[in-house]
Amino acid sequence: MQMGDAELLRKARRDPDAFRQFYELHALRLRAWLRRATDSTEVANDLTAETFAQALVSLKRFRGSDDEQAAAWLYGIARNLLSQYWRQQRVETSARERLRMPVRDYGAYDEAVELADAEGLTPALHAALATLGDHERQALDLRVVEGLPFDEVAERLAVASPAARMRVTRALRTLRARLAGAA
């Protein structure tokens, strides 16, 4: 049985694996929320990492008793960091305007370059995926595409959690080897 968020946070004070599980349950959703709030993948990645770093060092301050309070605690940390980010942006914008410095948005360019690189790898990725066995491809899809925790991947595949991890690891190793030359 999977532990709830509040229980994971309490256990994480002594067990790093519990914090890893909490991270895996919330990182993608939190990152997506921050991406929408900032309209920047790079900023969302940074804020997500900082949110979990702050949560890790603040575990002893978590006093919640249920999963909703655990999620609210995490998103409260994220909201505070997001507020700091926007304050810093206002200060930088004000300084830039006083100095009459132009604003340059490199984010859109960076995302376009990443997209072009990814599109260039698409045929090689499809070919590499075709070499995977059904078990590895299903495990990879559940873990990477759907973002499910390993316990849920294992449950859906009707295997033990270590077997699910091994399937994903094997699939990623195979893809990495096949794509090494394509990049």
Buried (B, 14 or more C-beta within 10 A) or exposed (E): EEBBBBBBBBBBEEEEEBBEBBBBBBBBBBBEBBBEBBEBBEBBEBBBEBBBEBBEEEBEEBEBEEBEBBBBBBBEBBBEBBEEBEEEEEEEEEEEEEEEEEEEEEBEEEEEEEEEEEEEBEEBBEEBBEEBEEBBBBBBBBBBEEBBBBBBBBBBBEBEBEBBBBBBBBBBEBBEEBBEEEE
